Amino acid sequence: MTRIDEKIKFLESSEKPLSADIYFIEGNEYTYIIDAGSNDAAFEYINSIDKKKIIITHFHQDHCENMNRINISDDNLYVGKHTRKTIGKGTIVETEIKINDGINIRILPIKNSHAKDSLCVVVNDEYLFLGDSFYSSTKGYNVSLLHDEIALLESITFSKAVLSHDNTIHDRDYVLGNLKEIFALRQKSQPFISNELLRKYE
């Protein structure tokens, strides 16, 4: 377990099995958990916390498989529409949700190229937790979705960005700067900026 600040810590991702980073945000009444992972260590730690609310960033197995064995009410589980279809439970987030529990939390839907119906989380207008929304799909970046993602991020107040599967805390300029550089590579009449094209500019 690694602590980011006095209120936030995370359990690092694993490769075998593939399991995402799990973030724990300590409020006055509840612990807010971002993603549930897929490995036993994540399950056991999450299960040991009595008063918890869980936010699943997207439906991919490495982020949500443990929800199949975590008992939690829909009121305490926040998910996107496709995640709800995948795990069969949770409150669907389609517009911003704000929580004040000694810390200020914003849960927002975020359009992105990696996974549909994703969520991001902002804590105290400082930390932005993106899950995998910074990353491309196997095809690359969808131009329209990337445009909308950049617009959303520009509208959000944050100074530090946290990406799953990445132990570095990035600043706002890194995230927005990289996404804008990728967007600038778009080509007329092409709906995707391919990963092959991106590799040419690495």
N, C-alpha and C positions, 0 to 999 in steps of 0.2 A: 504494500500500500504506500503510495506516494502522496504527500500533502502539497497542494498548490498554494493555498493560503489558510488562514485560521478556520475558514468555514468550508473549504472544498478539498477533497482528496480523491484519488482514483486508484483503481485496481488495473494494472497494466494488461494489455491485450496478450493473447497467446496465439501460437501458430498451429499447434497440434493438441486439441482441436482448434480451428480458427475461431477466436472469440474476441470481440471488440473490447476496448477500454470501457470500464464502468466508472461513472463519476458519482460521488456522494456529496451532496450539498446539505449542510446542517442548518436547519431552521430552528425556531424556538419550540415548535410543536412536532414537526415532522422532519424526517430525513428525505430529501428529494433525490431520486436515483435516476441518472440518465443512462438508458440502455441496460439490458439484463445479461447479455453475453450468452455463451453456450457451454462454458466449462464448469466443472464441479466447484472450483474455488469461488467463482462469481456467484453461483447458486447458493452456496453455503453462507457466504457473507451477507448477501441480500436477505436470505431467509432468517438470519439472526437478528434483523432489525424489526422491532415490533411496529413502530409508528412510521410508516413509509408511504410515499407516493412515487410512482415510477413513470417515467417519460420514455417512450421508445421512439428513437429518431426515424427508423424505417424498418421495413419488413424482412430484411435479409437475415439469414439464419444466425450469423455470428453476433447479431445485435439483439435477437429476441427469442432464440430457441428455449432459453431457460424459463420463459413465461409459461411453457407447458407444464411446469412443475412448481410454479410459485402461485400460492393461493392469495388472491387480492381482489377486492371489489372493483367494479367498473368505475366507481367514483374516485378511486385512488390510482387509476391507471389511465394515462393519456397517450393516445395513438393516432396515427393517420388512418384514413379510410382503408387503404390496402393492408396495413398492418392488422387492423381489426378483422379483415377477411382471413388473414393468415393465422392469427392466434385465437380468434373467436371471442375476444373480450376486450374491454376498455372503452373509455369515452373518446369518441372521435373528435379531433380538433380540426375545425375548418376555418375558424377565425381566432384571433389572438386571445389567449387566456392570461390574466395577470393574477399573481399570488403574492401576498405580503405576509410573511411569517418570520419577522425579524430580518429577513432578507427579501429583496424584491426579485421575483422571477417572472419572466415573460416567456410563454410558449407560443411559437408562431409556425404556421405552415410555411415551407420554403420550397419553391420550384427549383429543380436542379436536374442535372443529366444522369445522376447515378441511380436514383431510386424514386419512383413516383410516390406522392402523398407523404413526403418526408416532413419532419419537424426539426426546428432548431430552438435553442434555449438561451436566453440572455439573463445573466445574474448581476444584479446591482448596476446595470448599465456599464459594466466593466468587462465581464467575460461572456464571450459568445461561443456556445457549444454547437458545432456544425454536424456532428456525426460524420457521415461520408459525403455530405452535400458539396464539399469542395472538389470532389473527385469526378472523373468522367465515367461513362458507361463503357462497355466493351467496344461500342461504335465510336466513341469520342464524346464531344460536347454538343448537345443540341443547341443550335444558335438561339432559337426563341426562348428556350428555358434559361439559358445562360444570361440572356438580356434581362429577363425578369428577376433572376437571382441577384445580379449585380444591383438592380434597382432597389430590391428589398434591403440588401446589405447597406447600401448607401443611406437608406432611411432609418437604420437602426443605430442607436448610440451604443458603442462598445469600443474598447481600446485593445483588448486581447482576444485572440481567437484560438480555440482548442479543436483540433481535428482528431478524429478517431484513428487508431493505428499509428500515431505520431506523438512522440513524447515531448516535442517542442511546443512551447506556447508562442504563437506568432502574433505580431502586432497587426492592427487594422490595415495598414498600408500594404503589408505582405499579401494578405488575403485578397483585398480589392485590386491591388496592383497586378497580381498574377492572373486573376480572372479577366481583368480588362485586357491584358496582353494576349490572352487566349482569344478573347472575343474579337480583337483586332485582326486575327488571322482568318476570319470568316471570308468565304468566297461567294460571289453572287450566284443565286439559284441553288446553293448547296445547303441543305438543312442541318448538316453536321460539320463540325470541325474535327476531322479524324485524328485518332491517336497516332496514326502513321505520319500525318502532317506535323503534329506537335513534336514528334521525335526528331524531325529535321531541324527544329529550332532549339533543341536542348543544348 
